[in-house]
Amino acid sequence: MGWIQEATASIKKRGTEGVCTGDKFGSESCPPGSKRYNLAKTFRKMAKKQCGGGFQCGGAVGPNGIL
């Protein structure tokens, strides 16, 4: 299992899905520089590459629709 699968499994297990999505990104629940924030940035960057520029292909931040 790769690090992405481990991270998404941990997010599901802890019930923290969605704490860094949309307006919450950069807010008190997901402050800039935190591990959550940095992981969300990584997933956004990966989704951007995979989808060719936008979030329209999945409507979610992460490659598995998590975060």
MMTF fields as JSON, N, C-alpha, C and O atoms, coordinates in Angstrom:
{
  "mmtfVersion": "1.0.0",
  "mmtfProducer": "UNKNOWN",
  "numBonds": 267,
  "numAtoms": 268,
  "numGroups": 67,
  "numChains": 1,
  "numModels": 1,
  "chainsPerModel": [1],
  "groupsPerChain": [67],
  "chainIdList": ["A"],
  "bondAtomList": [4, 2, 8, 6, 12, 10, 16, 14, 20, 18, 24, 22, 28, 26, 32, 30, 36, 34, 40, 38, 44, 42, 48, 46, 52, 50, 56, 54, 60, 58, 64, 62, 68, 66, 72, 70, 76, 74, 80, 78, 84, 82, 88, 86, 92, 90, 96, 94, 100, 98, 104, 102, 108, 106, 112, 110, 116, 114, 120, 118, 124, 122, 128, 126, 132, 130, 136, 134, 140, 138, 144, 142, 148, 146, 152, 150, 156, 154, 160, 158, 164, 162, 168, 166, 172, 170, 176, 174, 180, 178, 184, 182, 188, 186, 192, 190, 196, 194, 200, 198, 204, 202, 208, 206, 212, 210, 216, 214, 220, 218, 224, 222, 228, 226, 232, 230, 236, 234, 240, 238, 244, 242, 248, 246, 252, 250, 256, 254, 260, 258, 264, 262],
  "bondOrderList": [1, 1, 1, 1, 1, 1, 1, 1, 1, 1, 1, 1, 1, 1, 1, 1, 1, 1, 1, 1, 1, 1, 1, 1, 1, 1, 1, 1, 1, 1, 1, 1, 1, 1, 1, 1, 1, 1, 1, 1, 1, 1, 1, 1, 1, 1, 1, 1, 1, 1, 1, 1, 1, 1, 1, 1, 1, 1, 1, 1, 1, 1, 1, 1, 1, 1],
  "groupList": [{"groupName": "MET", "atomNameList": ["N", "CA", "C", "O"], "elementList": ["N", "C", "C", "O"], "formalChargeList": [0, 0, 0, 0], "bondAtomList": [1, 0, 2, 1, 3, 2], "bondOrderList": [1, 1, 2], "singleLetterCode": "M", "chemCompType": "L-PEPTIDE LINKING"}, {"groupName": "GLY", "atomNameList": ["N", "CA", "C", "O"], "elementList": ["N", "C", "C", "O"], "formalChargeList": [0, 0, 0, 0], "bondAtomList": [1, 0, 2, 1, 3, 2], "bondOrderList": [1, 1, 2], "singleLetterCode": "G", "chemCompType": "PEPTIDE LINKING"}, {"groupName": "TRP", "atomNameList": ["N", "CA", "C", "O"], "elementList": ["N", "C", "C", "O"], "formalChargeList": [0, 0, 0, 0], "bondAtomList": [1, 0, 2, 1, 3, 2], "bondOrderList": [1, 1, 2], "singleLetterCode": "W", "chemCompType": "L-PEPTIDE LINKING"}, {"groupName": "ILE", "atomNameList": ["N", "CA", "C", "O"], "elementList": ["N", "C", "C", "O"], "formalChargeList": [0, 0, 0, 0], "bondAtomList": [1, 0, 2, 1, 3, 2], "bondOrderList": [1, 1, 2], "singleLetterCode": "I", "chemCompType": "L-PEPTIDE LINKING"}, {"groupName": "GLN", "atomNameList": ["N", "CA", "C", "O"], "elementList": ["N", "C", "C", "O"], "formalChargeList": [0, 0, 0, 0], "bondAtomList": [1, 0, 2, 1, 3, 2], "bondOrderList": [1, 1, 2], "singleLetterCode": "Q", "chemCompType": "L-PEPTIDE LINKING"}, {"groupName": "GLU", "atomNameList": ["N", "CA", "C", "O"], "elementList": ["N", "C", "C", "O"], "formalChargeList": [0, 0, 0, 0], "bondAtomList": [1, 0, 2, 1, 3, 2], "bondOrderList": [1, 1, 2], "singleLetterCode": "E", "chemCompType": "L-PEPTIDE LINKING"}, {"groupName": "ALA", "atomNameList": ["N", "CA", "C", "O"], "elementList": ["N", "C", "C", "O"], "formalChargeList": [0, 0, 0, 0], "bondAtomList": [1, 0, 2, 1, 3, 2], "bondOrderList": [1, 1, 2], "singleLetterCode": "A", "chemCompType": "L-PEPTIDE LINKING"}, {"groupName": "THR", "atomNameList": ["N", "CA", "C", "O"], "elementList": ["N", "C", "C", "O"], "formalChargeList": [0, 0, 0, 0], "bondAtomList": [1, 0, 2, 1, 3, 2], "bondOrderList": [1, 1, 2], "singleLetterCode": "T", "chemCompType": "L-PEPTIDE LINKING"}, {"groupName": "SER", "atomNameList": ["N", "CA", "C", "O"], "elementList": ["N", "C", "C", "O"], "formalChargeList": [0, 0, 0, 0], "bondAtomList": [1, 0, 2, 1, 3, 2], "bondOrderList": [1, 1, 2], "singleLetterCode": "S", "chemCompType": "L-PEPTIDE LINKING"}, {"groupName": "LYS", "atomNameList": ["N", "CA", "C", "O"], "elementList": ["N", "C", "C", "O"], "formalChargeList": [0, 0, 0, 0], "bondAtomList": [1, 0, 2, 1, 3, 2], "bondOrderList": [1, 1, 2], "singleLetterCode": "K", "chemCompType": "L-PEPTIDE LINKING"}, {"groupName": "ARG", "atomNameList": ["N", "CA", "C", "O"], "elementList": ["N", "C", "C", "O"], "formalChargeList": [0, 0, 0, 0], "bondAtomList": [1, 0, 2, 1, 3, 2], "bondOrderList": [1, 1, 2], "singleLetterCode": "R", "chemCompType": "L-PEPTIDE LINKING"}, {"groupName": "VAL", "atomNameList": ["N", "CA", "C", "O"], "elementList": ["N", "C", "C", "O"], "formalChargeList": [0, 0, 0, 0], "bondAtomList": [1, 0, 2, 1, 3, 2], "bondOrderList": [1, 1, 2], "singleLetterCode": "V", "chemCompType": "L-PEPTIDE LINKING"}, {"groupName": "CYS", "atomNameList": ["N", "CA", "C", "O"], "elementList": ["N", "C", "C", "O"], "formalChargeList": [0, 0, 0, 0], "bondAtomList": [1, 0, 2, 1, 3, 2], "bondOrderList": [1, 1, 2], "singleLetterCode": "C", "chemCompType": "L-PEPTIDE LINKING"}, {"groupName": "ASP", "atomNameList": ["N", "CA", "C", "O"], "elementList": ["N", "C", "C", "O"], "formalChargeList": [0, 0, 0, 0], "bondAtomList": [1, 0, 2, 1, 3, 2], "bondOrderList": [1, 1, 2], "singleLetterCode": "D", "chemCompType": "L-PEPTIDE LINKING"}, {"groupName": "PHE", "atomNameList": ["N", "CA", "C", "O"], "elementList": ["N", "C", "C", "O"], "formalChargeList": [0, 0, 0, 0], "bondAtomList": [1, 0, 2, 1, 3, 2], "bondOrderList": [1, 1, 2], "singleLetterCode": "F", "chemCompType": "L-PEPTIDE LINKING"}, {"groupName": "PRO", "atomNameList": ["N", "CA", "C", "O"], "elementList": ["N", "C", "C", "O"], "formalChargeList": [0, 0, 0, 0], "bondAtomList": [1, 0, 2, 1, 3, 2], "bondOrderList": [1, 1, 2], "singleLetterCode": "P", "chemCompType": "L-PEPTIDE LINKING"}, {"groupName": "TYR", "atomNameList": ["N", "CA", "C", "O"], "elementList": ["N", "C", "C", "O"], "formalChargeList": [0, 0, 0, 0], "bondAtomList": [1, 0, 2, 1, 3, 2], "bondOrderList": [1, 1, 2], "singleLetterCode": "Y", "chemCompType": "L-PEPTIDE LINKING"}, {"groupName": "ASN", "atomNameList": ["N", "CA", "C", "O"], "elementList": ["N", "C", "C", "O"], "formalChargeList": [0, 0, 0, 0], "bondAtomList": [1, 0, 2, 1, 3, 2], "bondOrderList": [1, 1, 2], "singleLetterCode": "N", "chemCompType": "L-PEPTIDE LINKING"}, {"groupName": "LEU", "atomNameList": ["N", "CA", "C", "O"], "elementList": ["N", "C", "C", "O"], "formalChargeList": [0, 0, 0, 0], "bondAtomList": [1, 0, 2, 1, 3, 2], "bondOrderList": [1, 1, 2], "singleLetterCode": "L", "chemCompType": "L-PEPTIDE LINKING"}],
  "groupTypeList": [0, 1, 2, 3, 4, 5, 6, 7, 6, 8, 3, 9, 9, 10, 1, 7, 5, 1, 11, 12, 7, 1, 13, 9, 14, 1, 8, 5, 8, 12, 15, 15, 1, 8, 9, 10, 16, 17, 18, 6, 9, 7, 14, 10, 9, 0, 6, 9, 9, 4, 12, 1, 1, 1, 14, 4, 12, 1, 1, 6, 11, 1, 15, 17, 1, 3, 18],
  "groupIdList": [1, 2, 3, 4, 5, 6, 7, 8, 9, 10, 11, 12, 13, 14, 15, 16, 17, 18, 19, 20, 21, 22, 23, 24, 25, 26, 27, 28, 29, 30, 31, 32, 33, 34, 35, 36, 37, 38, 39, 40, 41, 42, 43, 44, 45, 46, 47, 48, 49, 50, 51, 52, 53, 54, 55, 56, 57, 58, 59, 60, 61, 62, 63, 64, 65, 66, 67],
  "secStructList": [7, 7, 2, 2, 2, 2, 2, 2, 2, 2, 2, 2, 2, 2, 6, 7, 6, 6, 6, 6, 1, 4, 4, 4, 6, 6, 1, 6, 6, 1, 7, 6, 6, 1, 2, 2, 2, 2, 2, 2, 2, 2, 2, 2, 2, 2, 2, 2, 2, 2, 2, 6, 1, 1, 1, 6, 6, 6, 1, 1, 1, 1, 6, 6, 1, 7, 7],
  "xCoordList": [0.85, 0.0, 0.894, 1.836, 0.595, 1.373, 0.962, -0.011, 1.707, 1.444, 0.095, -0.536, -0.348, -1.639, -2.772, -3.684, -2.709, -3.735, -3.718, -4.773, -2.529, -2.427, -3.022, -3.729, -2.728, -3.253, -4.772, -5.439, -5.325, -6.781, -7.459, -8.547, -6.836, -7.392, -7.403, -8.365, -6.349, -6.267, -7.324, -7.932, -7.539, -8.547, -9.939, -10.73, -10.218, -11.522, -11.678, -12.733, -10.62, -10.658, -10.915, -11.68, -10.28, -10.421, -11.669, -12.055, -12.306, -13.518, -13.252, -14.066, -12.132, -11.778, -11.916, -11.254, -12.762, -12.991, -13.622, -14.541, -13.137, -13.75, -13.303, -13.813, -12.366, -11.966, -11.089, -10.869, -10.592, -9.756, -10.287, -9.505, -11.587, -12.159, -12.88, -13.346, -12.964, -13.72, -13.309, -12.126, -14.29, -14.033, -13.23, -12.631, -13.212, -12.483, -10.976, -10.205, -10.55, -9.134, -8.49, -8.833, -7.562, -6.895, -7.607, -7.192, -8.677, -9.43, -8.847, -7.76, -9.574, -9.123, -8.981, -8.098, -9.846, -9.771, -8.656, -8.275, -8.139, -7.101, -6.142, -6.078, -5.391, -4.542, -3.355, -2.811, -2.957, -1.795, -0.563, -0.269, 0.145, 1.35, 1.115, 2.071, -0.15, -0.436, -0.3, -0.262, -0.229, -0.131, -1.365, -1.25, -2.529, -3.775, -3.731, -4.074, -3.307, -3.237, -2.273, -2.592, -1.096, -0.086, -0.546, -0.272, -1.237, -1.758, -2.847, -2.912, -3.69, -4.735, -4.119, -4.601, -3.054, -2.355, -1.796, -1.878, -1.23, -0.674, -1.769, -1.598, -2.899, -4.007, -4.588, -4.956, -4.672, -5.177, -4.256, -4.713, -2.959, -1.98, -2.078, -2.011, -2.237, -2.366, -3.65, -3.648, -4.736, -6.016, -5.924, -6.486, -5.222, -5.064, -4.322, -4.708, -3.26, -2.511, -3.373, -3.391, -4.075, -4.883, -6.064, -6.425, -6.659, -7.871, -7.59, -8.511, -6.364, -6.02, -6.33, -6.621, -6.275, -6.41, -7.481, -7.271, -8.57, -9.602, -10.013, -9.455, -10.996, -11.52, -12.819, -13.569, -13.094, -14.355, -14.472, -15.586, -13.366, -13.458, -13.965, -14.541, -13.767, -14.235, -14.983, -15.75, -14.767, -15.427, -14.891, -15.495, -13.774, -13.208, -11.746, -11.142, -11.192, -9.806, -8.854, -7.944, -9.044, -8.113, -8.377, -9.459, -7.396, -7.568, -8.636, -9.166, -8.94, -9.963, -11.231, -12.109, -11.329, -12.501, -12.492, -13.552, -11.328, -11.191, -10.497, -9.734, -10.759, -10.093, -10.927, -10.511],
  "yCoordList": [-1.172, 0.0, 1.232, 1.326, 2.167, 3.393, 4.418, 4.223, 5.508, 6.512, 7.201, 7.614, 7.325, 7.975, 7.119, 7.629, 5.816, 4.909, 4.884, 4.832, 4.921, 4.93, 6.219, 6.198, 7.326, 8.614, 8.655, 9.084, 8.213, 8.242, 7.259, 7.539, 6.121, 5.159, 5.761, 5.578, 6.469, 7.107, 8.205, 8.357, 8.96, 10.019, 9.42, 9.926, 8.347, 7.681, 7.125, 7.268, 6.487, 5.856, 6.889, 6.632, 8.048, 9.089, 9.936, 10.694, 9.808, 10.577, 12.051, 12.903, 12.353, 13.746, 14.13, 15.058, 13.43, 13.765, 15.14, 15.461, 15.947, 17.235, 18.396, 19.503, 18.2, 19.304, 20.332, 21.419, 20.018, 20.963, 21.184, 21.424, 21.109, 21.291, 22.626, 23.154, 23.155, 24.374, 25.541, 25.867, 26.178, 27.35, 27.013, 27.898, 25.756, 25.341, 25.324, 25.353, 25.278, 25.251, 26.566, 27.629, 26.494, 27.687, 28.313, 29.363, 27.678, 28.219, 27.7, 27.122, 27.914, 27.491, 25.969, 25.476, 25.225, 23.761, 23.214, 22.049, 24.052, 23.642, 24.811, 25.355, 25.194, 26.385, 26.162, 25.06, 27.203, 27.095, 26.612, 27.072, 25.681, 25.126, 23.858, 23.17, 23.53, 22.316, 21.089, 21.21, 19.925, 18.684, 18.506, 18.093, 18.817, 18.705, 19.625, 19.223, 20.856, 21.852, 21.391, 21.447, 20.936, 20.501, 19.271, 19.16, 18.352, 17.177, 17.586, 17.06, 18.512, 19.002, 19.671, 19.491, 20.445, 21.087, 20.029, 20.173, 18.973, 17.892, 17.22, 16.985, 16.904, 16.257, 17.173, 16.707, 18.464, 19.41, 19.444, 19.453, 19.463, 19.49, 18.221, 18.274, 17.076, 15.806, 15.784, 15.314, 16.288, 16.309, 17.229, 16.937, 18.328, 19.275, 18.619, 18.782, 17.88, 17.174, 16.105, 15.98, 15.348, 14.232, 14.716, 14.08, 15.83, 16.31, 17.324, 17.773, 17.673, 18.614, 20.056, 20.842, 20.422, 21.827, 22.186, 23.154, 21.53, 21.934, 20.813, 19.716, 21.112, 20.104, 19.524, 18.889, 19.734, 19.328, 17.819, 17.305, 17.108, 15.684, 14.862, 13.794, 15.328, 14.55, 15.381, 14.849, 16.668, 17.539, 17.405, 17.923, 16.725, 16.531, 16.926, 17.079, 17.086, 17.512, 16.38, 16.536, 15.252, 14.152, 13.253, 13.286, 12.458, 11.559, 10.49, 9.902, 10.249, 9.266, 9.937, 9.27, 11.247, 11.966, 12.163, 12.317, 12.163, 12.25, 13.56, 14.106, 14.049, 15.183, 16.353, 17.409],
  "zCoordList": [0.0, 0.0, 0.0, 0.787, -0.879, -0.976, 0.063, 0.792, 0.127, 1.146, 0.954, 1.927, -0.291, -0.534, 0.019, 0.67, -0.244, 0.267, 1.793, 2.425, 2.384, 3.849, 4.416, 5.423, 3.764, 4.239, 4.142, 5.083, 3.015, 2.863, 3.808, 4.312, 4.053, 5.011, 6.414, 7.16, 6.77, 8.077, 8.212, 9.272, 7.15, 7.158, 7.371, 8.166, 6.658, 6.823, 8.228, 8.846, 8.733, 10.051, 11.152, 12.081, 11.046, 12.058, 11.862, 12.752, 10.689, 10.431, 10.173, 10.532, 9.561, 9.307, 7.838, 7.374, 7.112, 5.712, 5.613, 6.366, 4.694, 4.421, 5.279, 5.1, 6.214, 7.084, 6.369, 6.903, 5.193, 4.439, 3.03, 2.11, 2.844, 1.517, 1.439, 2.448, 0.25, -0.003, 0.861, 0.956, 1.497, 2.332, 3.579, 4.189, 3.959, 5.163, 4.94, 5.899, 3.667, 3.335, 3.769, 3.252, 4.714, 5.234, 6.418, 6.908, 6.884, 8.022, 9.337, 9.363, 10.407, 11.732, 11.836, 12.537, 11.141, 11.199, 10.303, 10.422, 9.412, 8.472, 8.233, 7.131, 9.284, 9.154, 8.213, 8.148, 7.49, 6.603, 7.359, 8.462, 6.745, 7.351, 8.149, 8.507, 8.439, 9.202, 8.303, 7.078, 8.91, 8.131, 7.24, 6.086, 7.778, 6.996, 5.779, 4.668, 6.005, 4.94, 3.845, 2.658, 4.261, 3.298, 2.517, 1.322, 3.176, 2.482, 1.494, 0.383, 1.895, 0.988, -0.233, -1.351, -0.023, -1.145, -2.089, -3.309, -1.527, -2.341, -3.146, -4.342, -2.511, -3.212, -4.288, -5.367, -4.002, -5.002, -6.219, -7.362, -5.952, -7.047, -7.883, -9.111, -7.213, -7.921, -8.751, -9.888, -8.188, -8.901, -10.109, -11.165, -9.951, -11.053, -12.214, -13.372, -11.907, -12.948, -13.605, -14.83, -12.804, -13.29, -14.13, -15.121, -13.738, -14.393, -15.491, -16.174, -15.66, -16.706, -16.378, -17.28, -15.123, -14.794, -13.793, -13.061, -13.688, -12.742, -11.833, -11.86, -11.032, -10.123, -10.665, -9.923, -11.942, -12.531, -12.749, -12.849, -12.824, -13.141, -11.964, -12.172, -10.737, -9.604, -8.588, -7.785, -8.618, -7.667, -6.262, -5.323, -6.091, -4.769, -4.791, -5.853, -3.609, -3.485, -3.785, -4.6, -3.149, -3.274, -4.463, -5.049, -4.814, -5.947, -5.707, -6.651, -4.436, -4.104, -3.588, -3.04, -3.759, -3.273, -1.778, -1.171, -1.172, 0.269, 0.632, -0.165, 1.807, 2.412, 2.408, 2.886]
}
